[in-house]
Amino acid sequence: MSLTMFLAFAILGCDFLLYVLFQWIYGEKHRKHVRRVAAREKRRALSTKQAGHPRVIPFPEHTLRLRTGYF
């Protein structure tokens, strides 16, 4: 009985340590940095992009070739 309890607590302790390790490596700190970099790149791309006329996408002439299955 005591060996079972020891193994149970040892496994729970290892699980907790793995959880802490993954939070430390892939935690919220890195997500915020990645979001900040992505937002900065998006702002830079939008500021350098020239506003052009909106384009209309033409409807395909042969739509049956584009269908993948039967309806």
MODELLER restraints for C-alpha pairs under 7 A, 6 or more apart:
rsr = mdl.restraints
at = mdl.atoms
